[in-house]
Amino acid sequence: MRRGQASCGRSRPESGPIVVLLHGFPEFWFGWRHQIDALAGAGFHVVAPDQRGYNLSDKPKGVAAYDLDTLAGDVIALAAGYGAGAFRLVGHDWGASVAWWIAQHHPERLSHLVAINAPHPAIWRDAMDNDPEQRKLSGYVKTLAIPYLPELMVRAGNYRALAAALRESTQPPADDEIAQYRAAWSQPGALTATVNYYRALLRRRFEMPGPASLATPTHIIWGAKDKYSLPRLAQASRDLCRNGRLTLLPEATHWAQHDEAAQVNEILLSFLR
């Protein structure tokens, strides 16, 4: 993982509390464009990296390089490089999956966790197998596990499917913003690297954490119109938290931080202070 360009901006106060923003699939650091200035303006030192495999980050070969343990290690090392002890962590989609993993396995490194539209990975994996409704919504995950074919499908039509997914937001990206995403998706090796997140997930066995076993203060933000995950997965994830809260945004989609940027920013500023 290399530092995303957003973490290098001059408006990021270097003396403030560190907040790491982890994007999901198929975004890159740019997925936090509506949050970075709001957090920095409130005095936080914002670090918004490209996760491993995305955009300008390194893209090691092999599915094992994208296991949750390794992805979590990237984030912990990144925060340590900025001198952070316990830091604030905000994740969306796969970024939230990594954030949940850190909260479970490295709780001493986190002071606050915000997860946006992604359940704890064990909740997600269990629901894929045992919840018929979620299994249907997650059918794409097993498609992505097929060798080679997903990369061909995703690349088709100048990344038509990925652009269409982002445009499901109630505040869809403009054409020039989609062009920035296409440039990131076109980086050599990026498609295989990012699809390997899903392949690694399906190879791993999960043990479900016990109720109220995650000690990090946690706020889950969930767009209720998410077409990829059911709201009950958010509720089940909250039940894993000793100090957890859940905010449902009734009109937001999977892309809650874009759909309801002002409200999400208000929640972040209130919770992370």
Secondary structure, DSSP 8 states (H G I E B T S, - for coil): ----GGGG-TTS-TTS-EEEEE--TT--GGGGTTTHHHHHHTT-EEE----TTSTTS---SSGGGG-HHHHHHHHHHHHHHTT-SSEEEEEETHHHHHHHHHHHH-GGGEEEEEEES---HHHHHHHHHH-HHHHHHTHHHHHHTSSSHHHHHHHHHHHHHHHHHHTTSSS---HHHHHHHHHHHTSTTHHHHHHHHHHHHHH-------TT-B-S-EEEEEETT-SSS-HHHHHHHHTTBTTEEEEEETT--S-HHHHTHHHHHHHHHHHH-
